[in-house]
Amino acid sequence: MFMLKSDLHIHSAEDNFHSLSYDAKDLIDHAKNNGFEVLAITLHRDVFSSKKIFDYAKKKGILLLQGTERYVEGKEVLMYNVTQSEVEKITTFNDLRALKKKKDVLVIAPHPYFKRKTCLDSKLVENIDVFDAIEYCHFYIPFLNFNKKAVRVSQKYNIPLIGTSDAHNLWQMNFTFSLVDSKKDMKSFFSAIRNKQVMLVTKPLPIYLFFWRLLKMSFE
């Protein structure tokens, strides 16, 4: 097995929800230069499925997973190994449960206790059976960390924590990520996460970057 440096929650200029300065190819290049081996470009609402970029990632030695960040009952949920037609049929957590019975779909709870109305909050525990992992997001500083409740829920329900960047800027990618003990293929990778063969690697943002990003988010 190998400890695969991974980030499963990243946005790029192909995301119509945001106006970002880098595209998927820029992202792959940056990730390669920083030692990442598994990535997922998780556009809001849409499944990223560009064959050109998937082929490019493979040439760079990166396993690129097909995923998205969709709203389920008004809350953000990360899904992997899904198609656009499949996710467009998912509006409730029961819809997601039904899809998971049909195929190998990985589901992660993104930043569940951050202070936004689209974050899962109580919906996470209410639907804990749907989730394979809980995100530990990079966006925190030592005295302000909304990941702490996610850690407690992870421990209580014995669900792995996945470190991600939720990057909207390339510089965000190397503060928090995961090392997954797995072969470099989707099936093995999903299994490794579910079996908690995951190491969280994280450090807080410098305070000036945290507040700069917070200010920028208010205008997005």
C-alpha positions in Angstrom: 0.0 0.0 0.0 1.0 3.6 -0.4 0.2 6.8 1.6 -1.4 8.8 -1.1 -1.5 12.6 -0.5 -5.1 13.6 -1.3 -7.4 16.5 -1.5 -11.0 15.7 -2.3 -12.6 19.1 -2.2 -11.3 21.7 -4.7 -12.9 24.2 -6.9 -11.6 25.6 -10.2 -12.5 28.2 -12.9 -14.9 25.6 -14.5 -17.2 26.2 -11.5 -19.9 28.5 -12.6 -20.7 29.3 -9.0 -17.5 31.3 -8.6 -15.1 33.4 -10.6 -11.7 31.8 -10.0 -8.3 32.7 -11.4 -7.1 29.2 -12.2 -8.5 26.4 -14.3 -8.4 22.6 -13.9 -5.1 22.2 -15.8 -3.5 24.9 -13.6 -4.8 23.0 -10.6 -3.3 19.7 -11.8 0.1 21.3 -12.4 0.1 22.9 -8.9 -1.0 19.7 -7.2 1.7 17.7 -9.0 4.4 20.2 -7.9 3.2 19.8 -4.3 3.2 16.0 -4.3 -0.6 15.3 -4.5 -1.6 11.9 -5.9 -5.4 11.9 -5.6 -7.7 14.8 -6.3 -11.3 15.6 -6.9 -12.5 18.8 -8.6 -15.9 19.4 -6.9 -17.8 22.0 -8.8 -21.0 23.4 -7.2 -24.0 21.6 -8.6 -22.1 20.1 -11.6 -20.0 16.9 -12.0 -16.6 17.7 -13.4 -16.1 15.1 -16.2 -13.7 16.6 -18.8 -12.0 13.6 -20.4 -9.1 15.9 -21.5 -8.4 16.9 -17.9 -8.8 13.3 -16.6 -6.3 12.2 -19.2 -4.0 15.0 -18.4 -4.1 14.1 -14.6 -3.3 10.5 -15.4 -0.3 11.5 -17.4 0.9 13.5 -14.4 0.5 10.5 -12.2 -2.6 11.8 -10.4 -5.8 9.8 -9.8 -8.6 12.3 -10.5 -12.0 11.3 -9.0 -15.3 12.4 -10.6 -17.2 14.4 -8.0 -19.4 17.3 -7.1 -20.6 19.5 -4.3 -24.4 19.4 -4.5 -27.3 20.7 -2.3 -29.3 17.9 -0.7 -32.3 19.3 1.2 -30.6 22.7 1.0 -27.3 21.5 2.5 -23.9 21.0 0.8 -22.8 17.4 0.3 -19.7 16.0 -1.5 -20.4 13.0 -3.7 -17.9 10.9 -5.8 -18.3 8.4 -8.6 -21.5 10.0 -9.7 -22.7 11.3 -13.1 -24.6 14.6 -13.8 -27.8 12.7 -14.6 -27.6 10.8 -11.3 -27.0 13.8 -9.1 -29.8 15.9 -10.7 -32.2 13.3 -9.4 -31.0 13.7 -5.8 -32.9 16.2 -3.8 -33.3 14.3 -0.5 -31.1 12.2 1.6 -33.4 9.2 0.8 -32.5 9.8 -2.8 -28.9 9.6 -2.0 -29.4 6.4 0.1 -31.1 4.8 -2.9 -28.2 5.7 -5.2 -25.6 4.3 -2.8 -27.5 1.0 -2.8 -27.1 0.8 -6.6 -23.4 1.8 -7.0 -20.2 2.6 -5.2 -20.7 6.2 -4.3 -18.5 7.9 -1.7 -20.2 10.6 0.3 -18.4 13.2 2.5 -19.8 15.8 4.8 -18.1 19.2 4.0 -17.4 21.7 6.7 -20.6 20.5 8.5 -20.5 23.0 11.5 -19.3 26.1 9.8 -21.6 29.1 10.2 -23.4 29.1 6.9 -27.0 28.1 6.4 -26.0 25.6 3.6 -23.7 23.7 6.0 -25.2 20.4 7.3 -25.2 21.1 11.0 -27.9 18.9 12.6 -28.6 17.1 9.2 -25.3 15.3 9.6 -26.2 13.3 12.6 -29.8 12.9 11.4 -28.4 11.2 8.3 -25.1 9.8 9.6 -25.6 6.5 7.8 -25.3 8.2 4.4 -21.8 9.6 5.1 -18.5 7.7 4.6 -16.4 10.5 6.1 -16.5 14.0 7.6 -14.4 16.8 6.3 -11.8 18.6 8.4 -11.5 21.9 6.4 -8.3 24.0 6.2 -10.1 27.2 7.0 -9.3 27.8 10.7 -6.9 29.5 13.1 -5.9 28.3 16.6 -8.5 30.3 18.5 -11.3 29.9 15.9 -11.9 26.4 14.6 -15.3 25.2 13.5 -13.9 21.8 12.8 -13.9 20.9 16.5 -17.5 19.7 16.6 -16.8 17.6 13.4 -14.0 15.9 15.3 -16.3 15.0 18.2 -19.0 13.6 15.8 -16.3 11.6 13.9 -15.2 10.0 17.2 -18.7 9.3 18.5 -19.9 7.6 15.3 -16.5 6.1 14.3 -16.4 7.8 10.9 -13.1 9.0 9.5 -12.0 12.6 9.2 -10.8 13.7 5.7 -8.5 16.7 5.5 -9.3 19.0 2.5 -8.7 22.5 1.4 -12.1 23.4 -0.2 -9.7 25.5 -2.3 -10.8 28.6 -4.1 -7.2 29.7 -4.4 -4.2 27.4 -5.2 -2.3 28.6 -2.1 -5.0 27.0 0.1 -4.2 23.4 -0.9 -1.2 22.6 1.3 -2.5 23.5 4.8 -4.8 20.6 5.3 -5.0 17.3 3.4 -5.2 13.6 3.8 -2.7 10.7 3.5 -4.7 7.6 2.5 -3.1 4.1 2.8 -4.3 2.7 -0.5 -3.5 1.5 -4.0 -4.0 4.2 -6.6 -7.4 3.2 -8.0 -10.9 4.4 -7.1 -12.2 1.2 -5.6 -9.2 0.6 -3.3 -9.2 4.3 -2.4 -12.9 4.3 -1.4 -12.4 1.1 0.6 -9.4 2.6 2.4 -11.4 5.6 3.5 -14.3 3.5 4.8 -11.8 1.4 6.7 -10.3 4.5 8.3 -6.9 4.0 6.7 -6.6 7.8 6.6 -4.2 10.2 8.3 -5.2 13.8 8.7 -2.4 16.3 8.1 -3.3 19.9 9.1 -2.0 23.2 10.4 -3.9 26.4 11.0 -3.8 29.2 8.6 -1.7 32.3 9.3 -4.1 34.8 10.9 -3.6 37.4 8.2 -4.5 34.9 5.5 -7.6 33.7 7.4 -9.0 37.2 7.7 -8.0 38.2 4.2 -9.9 35.1 2.9 -12.8 35.8 5.1 -13.1 39.4 3.7 -12.8 38.1 0.2 -15.6 35.5 0.8 -18.0 38.3 1.7 -17.8 39.7 -1.8 -18.1 36.3 -3.7 
